[in-house]
């Protein structure tokens, strides 16, 4: 079946512009996560959504970052007034958490963001 | 408290040899320890995972050894093959029976020489 998909695969933007990154999770997965992978910082958690619960935003680095998940499926990560340090690969993952089972997260291919 | 420390940063192993990557954690609330494999240009893919009530888990050539008292765990790749060349991340989460963010180690770039 289809895995997690992300678009665009690459995005180049000028400093100060806003960008939107899209994630389509695996159908039926109730949890959706955003991570960022950058040189020197490794993989870091940004935000996750689980069902109808309030999202865990504890990893967002600044108020320029926000995310929403519409209809419990597709998610958009928005970065306002982009800065050069925002350049990274943004990864989305989804899972189906179940009682008595581990939360196996499946990752998409990522969006490579370059801020010039 | 939330960190997962991983070593070595890079590793070169001859084909057929054993690759060993080590990790350590601090937060005893973690209850799920996955390992991810990542190839260039791809997202991480779950390789193998373990819970802290088990000391060892083996899947094919891949084995996790877990030492709960020392708060350490390691990945062993037996009979390493050139196709195993990738970046490996250890990780920890409270993701058993619930959604939870993953805390990743810094990664190990593994190269298998033919």
HADDOCK unambig.tbl for C-alpha pairs under 7 A between the chains (distance, minus, plus):
assign (segid A and resid 31 and name CA) (segid B and resid 99 and name CA) 6.61 0.50 0.50
assign (segid A and resid 42 and name CA) (segid B and resid 106 and name CA) 5.33 0.50 0.50
assign (segid A and resid 43 and name CA) (segid B and resid 104 and name CA) 6.11 0.50 0.50
assign (segid A and resid 45 and name CA) (segid B and resid 101 and name CA) 6.55 0.50 0.50
assign (segid A and resid 45 and name CA) (segid B and resid 102 and name CA) 6.89 0.50 0.50
assign (segid A and resid 50 and name CA) (segid B and resid 99 and name CA) 6.79 0.50 0.50
assign (segid A and resid 97 and name CA) (segid B and resid 97 and name CA) 6.08 0.50 0.50
assign (segid A and resid 97 and name CA) (segid B and resid 98 and name CA) 5.23 0.50 0.50
assign (segid A and resid 97 and name CA) (segid B and resid 99 and name CA) 5.54 0.50 0.50
assign (segid A and resid 98 and name CA) (segid B and resid 97 and name CA) 5.16 0.50 0.50
assign (segid A and resid 98 and name CA) (segid B and resid 98 and name CA) 6.41 0.50 0.50
assign (segid A and resid 99 and name CA) (segid B and resid 97 and name CA) 4.11 0.50 0.50
assign (segid A and resid 99 and name CA) (segid B and resid 98 and name CA) 6.81 0.50 0.50
assign (segid A and resid 100 and name CA) (segid B and resid 96 and name CA) 6.92 0.50 0.50
assign (segid A and resid 100 and name CA) (segid B and resid 97 and name CA) 5.08 0.50 0.50
assign (segid A and resid 101 and name CA) (segid B and resid 96 and name CA) 5.86 0.50 0.50
assign (segid A and resid 101 and name CA) (segid B and resid 97 and name CA) 5.22 0.50 0.50
assign (segid A and resid 102 and name CA) (segid B and resid 95 and name CA) 5.94 0.50 0.50
assign (segid A and resid 102 and name CA) (segid B and resid 96 and name CA) 4.33 0.50 0.50
assign (segid A and resid 102 and name CA) (segid B and resid 97 and name CA) 5.85 0.50 0.50
assign (segid A and resid 103 and name CA) (segid B and resid 95 and name CA) 5.06 0.50 0.50
assign (segid A and resid 103 and name CA) (segid B and resid 96 and name CA) 5.81 0.50 0.50
assign (segid A and resid 103 and name CA) (segid B and resid 97 and name CA) 6.70 0.50 0.50
assign (segid A and resid 103 and name CA) (segid B and resid 98 and name CA) 6.42 0.50 0.50
assign (segid A and resid 103 and name CA) (segid B and resid 99 and name CA) 6.03 0.50 0.50
assign (segid A and resid 106 and name CA) (segid B and resid 45 and name CA) 6.77 0.50 0.50
assign (segid A and resid 107 and name CA) (segid B and resid 43 and name CA) 5.55 0.50 0.50
assign (segid A and resid 107 and name CA) (segid B and resid 44 and name CA) 6.07 0.50 0.50
assign (segid A and resid 107 and name CA) (segid B and resid 45 and name CA) 6.63 0.50 0.50
assign (segid A and resid 108 and name CA) (segid B and resid 43 and name CA) 5.52 0.50 0.50
assign (segid A and resid 109 and name CA) (segid B and resid 42 and name CA) 4.87 0.50 0.50
assign (segid A and resid 109 and name CA) (segid B and resid 43 and name CA) 4.40 0.50 0.50
assign (segid A and resid 110 and name CA) (segid B and resid 43 and name CA) 6.19 0.50 0.50
